[in-house]
Amino acid sequence: MRNPNNNDSPWRLLGWFGVAGMNVAICVVIGYFLGKWLSEWLGGGPIWSAVGALTGLVVGVVNIVYFIKKLTEETDG
């Protein structure tokens, strides 16, 4: 009989995807507000908000890449 592994659960995978999505969302929101703050501080207009949001998106995606790399290293055993 096959011994079930807790790492094979589809709910666990769904949880990882949820965490990854929240990670990107939080990074984008933080980047937007940092860009908005820079816009008020430097007086550059709304371009800083866009730059901040895009920077947050890039940081979120890079963070997910490292997260997936670490996750796959753990499952290699």
N, C-alpha and C positions, 0 to 999 in steps of 0.2 A: 504494500500500500504506500502511496506517495505521502510524504510528510509535508503538510502545508507550511509555507514560509510567509511570515507576516509582511515581508517586503513586496509580495506579489499582489497585494490587495489593490483593487481599482480605486477604492476610497482614499487610500494613502496617496496614490498618484494624483487624484483629483485635489487633494489637500495641497500637494506640492505646487500644482498649477495655480491654485488660489493664492498661495503665498507669493509666487512669482509675479502674478498680476498685481497684487497689492504693493509689492516692492516697486514695480515700475510706476504705478500710480502715485505712490508717496514721493518717489524721487522727482517726478514731473511737477507735482504740486510744490514741493520745497524749492525746486529750481525756478518755478514761476514767481514765487514770492521773493526769492533772493533777487531775481531780475527786476521785479517791481521796486524793491528797495534800492537797488543800484540805479534805477531810472530816476527815482526821487533824489538820490544823493548826487548823481552826476548830471541830471537834467537831460538825459538823452532821448526821452520820449518812450513810446511803447516798444521800441526795438529791443530794449534790454529784457523785457518780460518774455518776448519770443526767444531770445538767445538763452535766457535762463531755463525756459521750459524745454528747449531742445537739448541743452546741456544735461538737464535732469533725465531726459529720455535716454541719452547716450549712457549716462552713469547707471541707470536702471538696467539697460540691456547688458552692459559689461558685467554688472553684478550678477545677473542671471546666468551669464556664460560661466563665471567662476563657480556659481552655485551648482550648475549642472555638471561641471567638471569634477567638483568635490563629490557630488552624489554618485557619479559613475565610478569614481575611484573607490568609494565605500562598497559598492556592489560587486566589484571585481574579485573581492575576497582575498 
